[in-house]
Structure formats: C-alpha cells, structure tokens
Amino acid sequence: VQLQASGGGLVQFGGSLRLSCVVSGRTFLSYGMGWFRQAPGKEREFVASIEWSGGSTEYAESVKGRFTISRDNAKNTVYLQMNSLKPEDTAVYYCANRDVVTMDYGSWGQGTQVTVSN
C-alpha cells in the first residue's frame, strides 16, 4: 500500500485546512486509515482514524469538535478537515494505513507540514 498526503500549508489562528491522503496499491489490504502528527521535539501522536467499511471514526481529545475525518471509497482517499486551527496544531501530519490482517499502522505517507500562526 502506498500513501500520498497533501494539503498542508500556512494558516492563521482560527483558520481551516483540508488534508488529503490517496491510497494506492493493494488497497484490499487496508482496514482503515489514520492521521497522526508530530510537532518539533515531540512524539508522534494520534489525531484521527476511520474505517473504510462502515466509516467508524475515532479522534484525539485535543481535536474533537474541530477536526473531521472522512473517506471517499471510490477514490481511495481519506480527508482530514481541520477547522478552528490553533498554533498548537502546528506539526507534520502523516496518514497511515491500518493493515487488515495485523491491524497495525504499517504503511505511512510522506507527511505534510501544517503551520498555524498567531
């Protein structure tokens, strides 16, 4: 499974961005997708996840009510709509594939930078 993330950029406090992650290759091996982020000097942390079948979602407490994860099965694409952005959301955002057999996040995209200014 290969992942291509895009959509990052520079936005002001309170602004919005939408990240996209296109999945290619053996997509039948994908149970779902997740978004993670890593800020400078910090550990990578979970942001949100979604299942391809049924669309069940999970969110980190820090983004609940502000971020929405969605998927377009026909396009093999997962989105992360980020609203009411804060400077603490600044990070490199990664999409990751959750393997249908291991249920681990085993494949990762290249990351896209999100910077929120005051």
N, C-alpha and C positions, 0 to 999 in steps of 0.2 A: 504494500500500500504506500502510495506517495501522496504527500500533502503539500499544498501551495497556499500559504497565507498571504493576505494583502489587506489594505485598507487603513493602515496606521497613519499617523501624522501628528501635527502640532495643532492643538485646540486650546481655547481659553477655558478657564474655570466656568463650569455650568454648561459647556458645550456638549456636542454629540459626535460620535463616530460610529461607523459600522465596519466591523472586520468580516472578512470572508475567508473561507478555507475550502478549497476544492480538493476532493479526494479522487485519486485515480489508481489504476492497477487492480489488484484483487479486492475489489470493494465488497465482495460477498463475505470476506473475512472480517468485515467491520461490524461490530456490535453497536457502536455509538462513537461519539466524538466528545472531546473535552477541550476547553480553553484553560490555559494556565498562564501565569505571568511571573516575571522575575524583575524586580527592581534592583538597581545598583547596590551591591553589598548585602543583599537579602537572598533568602532561599526562594526557590521557585514555589509558587503557591497555586492551588486550585482556584479557578474562577467559576466555571460552569460546565455542565455536561448535558448531553441529550442522547437519547436512544433513537436509532434510525426507525425501528419499528415501534409504533405507539407514541413516540415523541416525549416520553417521560424526561423531565428535566430536574436538575439539581443546581443550587447556587451557593456560593460562599456567602456568609452573613454580610460581609462588607459590601457586596454588590446587589443584594436583594432589593428589589423595587427600583433599581436604576438600570440594570443590565438585563437584556433578554436574549436568550439563545434560541435559535430556530434552525430548521433544516429544510432543504428542498431535495427530496429524494431523487427526483427526475434529473436534477443537475449534479447530484452527488456533492452538494455544497452545504456547509454549515455557516451560519452567521452569528455574530455577536453584536447586537445593537447596544451601544453604551451611551446612556443619557446622564445628564447632571454630573458630568465628569469633574473630578477633584484632582488637585495636584498629587495626592497620594495614589492615584490610579496610574501615574506615570510608571511605565515598565515596558519591557519587551514582552509581547504577547505571543504565545505559541498555541497552535492547535495540535491535537494529538488524537491518534486513532486507538480506540479500545478494541482489542482483539476478541473475536467471538469465542475463541477456544480458551485462552488464558485469562481473559477479562482484564488484562493489564494494558496500560497505555504503552504500547511498544513501538509505535512509529510517530515521529514528530515532524512538524513543519519547520521552516527556517526561522520563524519569528518575525514579528513586525513591531516596530517601535511606536509607542503611543506616548506623547508628551503633553501634559496638561499644565498650562501656565497660569499664574495668579492673575 
